[in-house]
Amino acid sequence: MYIKLTSFLVVGLKRSGVSIAKLLLSKGADVCVYDPSSDKNVEENKRELVLLNAKVVKEPLEVLKNIDVLVLSPGVPIDSEIPITARRLKKRIIGELELASYFISSPIVAVTGTNGKTTVCSILSHVLDKIKSENLLVGNVGTPLSSKLNEMNENTILITEVSSFQLETTSRFCPHIACILNITPDHLDRHYNMQNYIFLKGKLLSNLKESEYAVLNYDDENVRVLSKNTRANVVWFSKEYKVDGAYLENGDIYFNEELILSADEINLPGKHNLENVLACVAILKLLGVNNSEIKDNILSFNGVKHRIEEVKNINGITFYNDSKSTNPDATIKAINSMQNPTVLIMGGFDKGLDYNLVMKTVADSKQVKELILTGDSAKKMYETAVLNKVKRVSVVPDFTSSIKLAYLECESGDSVLFSPSTSSFDIFTSYEERGDKFIEIVNGLK
């Protein structure tokens, strides 16, 4: 498209919306912006964009008639009124991720999956930093791709976390390496059913050519079937099978029969992180990193904030912040990583997920001694816990009380695990804010 002769409406003015609007304005485009929120940060963003010649609109449906392209932020569902009207008017709909990619020539490594995206992207960036390979960590990690165009060149590797919300508005996005870690139920309040959710994850592979690579989890059936829908070179990773790619054999990690490291050496809790490391090994080998550099620098990685993050030990009780666990599968992985008797705190915004499997895990766990529930989802979680015969379960009225009760129920040598199993939007704006609040409350305990 010819940017200077194209008019845009950007809907949603948080990080990605503001970033792409600034980029379009810098290229001389005619840009209208819209966000109905009265949030202080959104209002500040509007004022900043007006100074750059953007037009703030109050009636987006009227404006749609006169623009060429609708740019939709990830927080705006594709089936909401504005994009539905835009489709009816035959307007192009695109997201920040894909639109920003049109302006770059740097190689993109795109990682998606229900769980593990941030950990894998963080490990990859950590290793590349350590070997002084120029890279940027962007995407769903909180740094829009469009915000970093001035910091990259054709050799900058863009480690890009991609969410299903972003994939709703992609049609031509084509990374050099696309990785799908796993697909388990999540965001079904927005995506309706698993079939649609799997389809969206698979869109990451749809534009790959024969010169690109798809790094896929052989052990996940939902991921494995997607290999049939890509022209890219498929490189597998697996804990269970000796595959063409990265695999586990007799406790060691190999890449196509080359020994990389021992699984026992990995400095990350939980068996799920073994899968994350396998994916990283496959990607790093495709990027040309040698075996000793992969080993040394993966072993020096100590984890991601808000993911089974050890916060503090108080009177022999260790507190873990797992706010990033926003679905049952992530909480199951966190439970299975616990070594000591654990009081588990769950709950948050109810986004329509099935909690039966996680409650069965709680009931069967030798580590979980008590379950404490809070938030909008507490009632549904409690009913599911009772059905699955969880023996000790409490419901508390607020977030702070859940942490204080967990502390009271512990004795020296126990752990408190905050792993909500759902999103934060009942009282927080993000899992980061929720995790930071957990840390703040824990630091105030005596």
Secondary structure as GFF3:
##gff-version 3
##sequence-region A 1 446
A	DSSP	three_ten_helix	3	5	.	.	.	ID=ss1
A	DSSP	beta_strand	7	11	.	.	.	ID=ss2
A	DSSP	alpha_helix	15	26	.	.	.	ID=ss3
A	DSSP	beta_strand	30	34	.	.	.	ID=ss4
A	DSSP	alpha_helix	40	51	.	.	.	ID=ss5
A	DSSP	beta_strand	55	56	.	.	.	ID=ss6
A	DSSP	alpha_helix	60	63	.	.	.	ID=ss7
A	DSSP	three_ten_helix	64	66	.	.	.	ID=ss8
A	DSSP	beta_strand	69	72	.	.	.	ID=ss9
A	DSSP	alpha_helix	81	88	.	.	.	ID=ss10
A	DSSP	beta_strand	92	95	.	.	.	ID=ss11
A	DSSP	alpha_helix	96	101	.	.	.	ID=ss12
A	DSSP	beta_strand	108	112	.	.	.	ID=ss13
A	DSSP	alpha_helix	117	130	.	.	.	ID=ss14
A	DSSP	beta_strand	135	139	.	.	.	ID=ss15
A	DSSP	three_ten_helix	145	151	.	.	.	ID=ss16
A	DSSP	beta_strand	157	161	.	.	.	ID=ss17
A	DSSP	alpha_helix	164	167	.	.	.	ID=ss18
A	DSSP	beta_strand	177	180	.	.	.	ID=ss19
A	DSSP	alpha_helix	188	191	.	.	.	ID=ss20
A	DSSP	alpha_helix	194	202	.	.	.	ID=ss21
A	DSSP	three_ten_helix	203	205	.	.	.	ID=ss22
A	DSSP	beta_strand	213	217	.	.	.	ID=ss23
A	DSSP	alpha_helix	221	224	.	.	.	ID=ss24
A	DSSP	three_ten_helix	225	229	.	.	.	ID=ss25
A	DSSP	beta_strand	233	238	.	.	.	ID=ss26
A	DSSP	beta_strand	245	249	.	.	.	ID=ss27
A	DSSP	beta_strand	252	255	.	.	.	ID=ss28
A	DSSP	beta_strand	258	262	.	.	.	ID=ss29
A	DSSP	three_ten_helix	263	265	.	.	.	ID=ss30
A	DSSP	alpha_helix	272	286	.	.	.	ID=ss31
A	DSSP	alpha_helix	291	299	.	.	.	ID=ss32
A	DSSP	beta_strand	309	314	.	.	.	ID=ss33
A	DSSP	beta_strand	317	321	.	.	.	ID=ss34
A	DSSP	alpha_helix	328	337	.	.	.	ID=ss35
A	DSSP	beta_strand	342	346	.	.	.	ID=ss36
A	DSSP	alpha_helix	356	364	.	.	.	ID=ss37
A	DSSP	beta_strand	368	373	.	.	.	ID=ss38
A	DSSP	alpha_helix	378	387	.	.	.	ID=ss39
A	DSSP	beta_strand	393	395	.	.	.	ID=ss40
A	DSSP	alpha_helix	399	408	.	.	.	ID=ss41
A	DSSP	beta_strand	415	418	.	.	.	ID=ss42
A	DSSP	alpha_helix	431	443	.	.	.	ID=ss43
###
